[in-house]
Structure formats: C-alpha cells, structure tokens
Amino acid sequence: MKRLPSSKKKDIDYKRLDVLTQFITPTGKIEAARRTGANRKQQAQVVRAIKRARYLSLMPYTRDDAR
C-alpha cells in the first residue's frame, strides 16, 4: 500500500513528478484513495495536482505504449 508524504500540502504539488507518479497505475489511471491511504482532502489534492501536470504536459495521460 502506498502512503502520502508525511508533511503537509507542500509535498503534493504538480511540479513534484516523483511524488505524483506513485499515485498512477501502470496503465495511467489515478489510484483510489483506499489503496493510497489518503483521506478525502489529500486525495483531492493529489488528483488536482496530477490533472494539472497532465494538462501542462509534465505527465502523460496514458502509459507509453509502443504499438
């Protein structure tokens, strides 16, 4: 089970890709809160940061798939 960083909101930021990639499945989906151990507020922050990073092209929307 993955855990959120122990400190506050500053660890959950769209620029911290090393933290955000822990909450993405290999297929590119965002992990559920019950799997990450996040409460409602933390999960909302994670989802918001991931969506921002995707919008700014810092993270891919899907996995890198060679077809």
Wavefront OBJ file of the C-alpha trace (Angstrom):
o trace
v 0.000 0.000 0.000
v 1.352 3.401 -0.942
v 1.312 6.265 1.527
v 1.200 10.005 1.164
v 4.181 12.071 2.291
v 4.048 12.789 5.997
v 4.281 16.558 5.722
v 1.582 18.981 4.627
v 0.252 20.230 1.286
v 3.638 21.467 0.051
v 4.613 17.870 -0.779
v 1.604 17.471 -3.083
v 2.412 19.756 -5.983
v 2.037 19.405 -9.739
v 5.780 20.041 -10.165
v 6.808 17.102 -7.956
v 6.529 14.334 -10.511
v 8.421 11.861 -8.337
v 5.632 12.061 -5.752
v 2.776 12.087 -8.261
v 3.962 9.051 -10.205
v 3.482 6.961 -7.050
v -0.269 7.513 -7.377
v -0.566 6.434 -11.025
v -1.167 2.838 -12.117
v 0.938 1.335 -14.932
v -1.996 1.917 -17.290
v -2.140 5.613 -16.393
v -5.117 5.676 -14.035
v -5.104 7.569 -10.750
v -5.019 5.221 -7.740
v -8.072 5.125 -5.480
v -7.877 6.648 -2.006
v -8.498 3.282 -0.362
v -5.299 1.960 -1.985
v -3.155 5.012 -1.227
v -4.358 5.537 2.318
v -5.218 9.177 1.660
v -8.138 10.918 3.267
v -10.663 12.844 1.186
v -8.825 16.165 1.274
v -5.433 14.637 0.456
v -6.872 12.579 -2.396
v -8.449 15.707 -3.885
v -5.069 17.458 -3.738
v -3.357 14.508 -5.428
v -5.974 14.323 -8.197
v -5.833 18.084 -8.769
v -2.020 18.032 -8.972
v -1.996 15.070 -11.385
v -4.571 16.689 -13.652
v -2.584 19.946 -13.690
v 0.635 18.122 -14.508
v -1.099 16.264 -17.335
v -2.613 19.476 -18.706
v 0.809 21.152 -18.708
v 2.331 18.092 -20.434
v 4.544 17.255 -17.484
v 2.961 13.798 -17.197
v 1.446 11.560 -19.842
v -2.279 10.839 -19.889
v -1.648 7.183 -20.685
v 1.301 4.839 -20.441
v 3.940 4.874 -23.131
v 2.609 2.201 -25.442
v 4.600 1.072 -28.481
v 2.069 -0.262 -30.990
l 1 2 3 4 5 6 7 8 9 10 11 12 13 14 15 16 17 18 19 20 21 22 23 24 25 26 27 28 29 30 31 32 33 34 35 36 37 38 39 40 41 42 43 44 45 46 47 48 49 50 51 52 53 54 55 56 57 58 59 60 61 62 63 64 65 66 67
